[in-house]
Amino acid sequence: MFEGRYYNGRDARAQRVECVGADAVLSIRGVDFAVQFACDAIRVTPRLARTFRTLFLPDGAQVQTDDNDAVDALFPRRNRLETLVEHLERHATAVAASIVISIAALVFAFAWGVPWFAERIAQRIPSEVERKIGDQTLATLRRTVLKPSKLPQDRRDALRARFAAFTRDIPGAGDYRLDFHAASRIGPNAFALPGGTIVFTDEMVQLLDNDDEFLAIAAHEIGHEQHRHLMRNVLQDSAVILIATLISGDVSSASAVVVSLPTFLLQSHYSRAFESDADEYAFAALKAHDISPQAFAEVMQKFIRKYPGLQSRSFAYFSSHPPTAERIWRATEAANSP
């Protein structure tokens, strides 16, 4: 038996009632009325700490009570999950454990889950959408930091010819193209855009001694595009867009990240794993064209010799491509291996 307040559903007046359950029937008795209902026909709200429970009766009336134990005894098969949650809420150890588990789940989601989904979404973005993203990004950079190239036309043509021959046998060869720009604000730089455009600044070309060094940098940037590193990085940083894409199933919506790409290219950097992937791709591609990966190591060493402050993030090319002795060593090892 338990006491409660009865509302008839027609007005806001509450009446004190006495409720008795027997033989799967709930009897409700007030001052001037008595009703009965089968327990299976009554809907009961879940237990939540010490808040009132509400029993919704078949005729539209309600009974509210704070006698949680009596309600649980009368409706033992109702809201088992809620009952378990309420039971756990009473125990500090369970609460602490739930907090730890929640934090661990979040760490796992952002450290492994988001990158995993970002990789798969990046690989499934339609090529026409990817090209559009790359073109829009390039247009933004042209309005801000990239100016028309001042390199001699014959030099640009010669490099494009070498680049075309180098990319002829790689997947999506027809999508790759070179774009040259003067960029005094960012200095020697090169980067790959979604869709296959590889941008070289005049300052970068002028720094290199020969075509092999040029192709070493180009191969590294192609490696980033082959692995969709730029799109994956921006998708990881744009978790809201990533989640929306997963829910909607429309990978074209990922084109909304285009506004983030110019900023990433100029101010952020790839992860160590992404740089290693692009390096390994470059080493293999160079050797496939009878070019020693030592050319890549020489470019890294040249930057270090010429720019003593290279380790600073303020230096343009290596603000997004951090040089390390390990990368130089790996390039040398690749050059010396069969």
Secondary structure, DSSP 4 states (H G I P E B T S, - for coil): -EEEEEE-SSSS-EEEEEEEEETTEEEEE-SS-EEEEEGGG-EEPPP-TTPPEEEE-TTS-EEEES-HHHHHHHSTTS-HHHHHHHHHHT-HHHHHHHHHHHHHHHHHIIIIIHHHHHHHHHHHS-HHHHHHHHHHHHHHHHHHT-EE--S-HHHHHHHHHHHHHHHTTSTTGGG-EEEEEE-TTT-S-EEE-TTSEEEEEHHHHHH--SHHHHHHHHHHHHHHHHTTHHHHHHHHH-HHHHHHHHHH--GGGGGGGGGGHHHHHHH----HHHHHHHHHHHHHHHHHTT--THHHHHHHHHHHHH-TTTTSTTSHHHHHS---HHHHHHHHHHHH--
